[in-house]
Amino acid sequence: MVLHDAPIGRFFEDFVVGDVYRHPLGRTISEADNTWFTLLTMNTNPIHFDHKYAALTEFGRPLVNSALTVAVIAGLSVIDTSQHAFANLGWDRIRLTEPVFAGDTLYAESQVLEARDSKSRPHGGIVVVRTRGLNQDGVQVIDWVRTFFVYRRSHEAAMRVFPQPEVVWGDEADEEGAD
């Protein structure tokens, strides 16, 4: 028997300038997502939750809270970019290029702009990526540049911490017959 850990995320050594990662998951934004996020963040602009008000705007319906769009696209990108990061160092040039509405499905992709050794922390490096979010029609709705510190593969904190099971695979048959 061979045990396999799911290969999620990249370590500093894996980043190559110019590479593009199409993040594997999409996320459909619901009206409930938008309402709850707006309430959670205390955003009182009625364009996010008042249908009558939003109908009077040029959009004709509520807009998804732009901070929710940032959060979802950032989350979609983690699996490929910052799964093994321990610090975001900066977010630059966040641009909201098209509106997002409840019912839109968002996707993300990131391009590596820079990967350099850390001078102060040799157990990792600094990576800069440009991430963009696309809707279900392939229209770019958001983009930004993000800088983060990511561990090297050999660093202790980068090791997966999976508990040792009390029962090893194959032994459960012995336990079932132990009546």
N, C-alpha and C positions, 0 to 999 in steps of 0.2 A: 504494500500500500504506500502511495506517495501523497503527502499533504501539500496543498497548493494555497498560497496566500494570493488574494486578488491584487493584481498589479495596478494600484491607483496612485496617481501623482508622479511628479518628476522631482528628481534631486538636482542640485546645482549642476552636476556633471552632465545632465541630460539636455540642458538648454543650449540650442544652437541659434545664433543670430540669423534671422530670416525665416526660421521655421514658423509655420502656421498650424495652430491646433484648433480643429473644429470640435468643440466640446459636444459630447455625445447625447446629452439630454436637452429636451425642450420643456417649456413650462407655460401652460395656458393660464392667463390671469383671469380670475373670476371677479365678479362684482363684490363678492364677500371679501376676497383678498384686499381689494382696493379700500373698501369701507373699514375693515379692521386695521389695516396699516395706517390709514388716515387718522383713525381714532387713537391708535397706539402712539403716533408721533405728534399728536395734538395739532395737526395741520387744519386750520379753520377755513381755508379757502373753499367756498361752496362749489367750485367747479369739479371737485372730486366726489361730492356726495349728495348734492342737491340737484335732482333731475330737472326740476322746473327752471332753476337758475341756469344750469348747463345748456338747456335747450335754447336759451337766449344768446348763447355765445356763438362764435363762428364755427365751433365744433358740433354744436347741436346735441351734444350728449356729454356725460361726465368723462373727464380725462382720468387716466390712471395717475396716481400720485407719482411724480418723477423720482422721488427718493425710493419708492418701491421698484421702479424700473432699474435703478442703479443696483439695488440690493439683489434682485433676481438675476441680473446679468452677471454680477460679481459672483454670486453663488454658483451659477452654471459653469463659471470658469475655474472654480477651485479644483475640481477633479484633475485638471491637466496642468494648472499653473502653480497654485499655492497650497496644495494639499500638504506639502512638507515645509512650508514657510513658517517662520515664527514671528514675523513682524511685517506689517505693511509700513512702508517708509514714506509713501506719498501717492496722491492721486492728482493728476494734472489734466487740464483741458477737458473736463467733462462737458460734452456737447449733446444736447437733446435735439436730434435732427428731424424727428417726425413724432407726432402724437401716438400714444398707446391707449387703447380702449379695452374695457372688459371684453373678454372673448378672444383677444389676440394671443397667439402663441409666440413666445420669445425663444430665440436661439442665440448662441454666442460663439465667437471665435476670437482667438488671440494670436498676435504675431510677436515673436521675440525681437525686441529692438536692441537689447544690450544684455550681456552677461559678463560680470567681472568679479574677480576675487575680492573678498573683503580684506581690507588692510588691518582692521582691528579685531576681526573674528575669523580666524582661519578655518573654523568648522563649517563655514558656509560661504555663500556669495550673494551678490546683489544682482537681481534680474529686473529688467524693465520690459514691459509688454504693452502693446496697444490692444485693447479689447473693444470689440464692437458687438452690439446687439442687433439682431435682425428679427423682423416679424415673420409670420407664416408665408408672406408673399415675397420674402427676400429683401424687403425694404429696410435699410439701416435706420434704426430709431434712436440709437445712442452710441457714443464712443468716448474713450478716455485713454490716458496713459497711466499705468500704475507701476510703482516701484516697490519691490519687496525683498526681504532677506530670506533665502531658502537654504536649508541644511544640505551638507554633503551627505552622500549615501552612508559613509562610515561613521557619522556622528551618533553618539549614544541615544540622543533624543529622537533620532529619525527611525530607530528600530520600532517595529510594531510590538505592541504589548497585548498579546492574546493570552488569556489565562490557560493554564494546563488543565484540561478536562479531568474530572474525577474518574470518568470511564473512558477508556480508549476505544476507538472504533474497532469492532470485531469482538470486544468483550461483552457487549450488551446481550448477546445470545446466551452467554454463560449465566448472566444475571437473571434473564427471563426464565430459564429452566431451573433456577435455584429454589423453587417453591418448597 
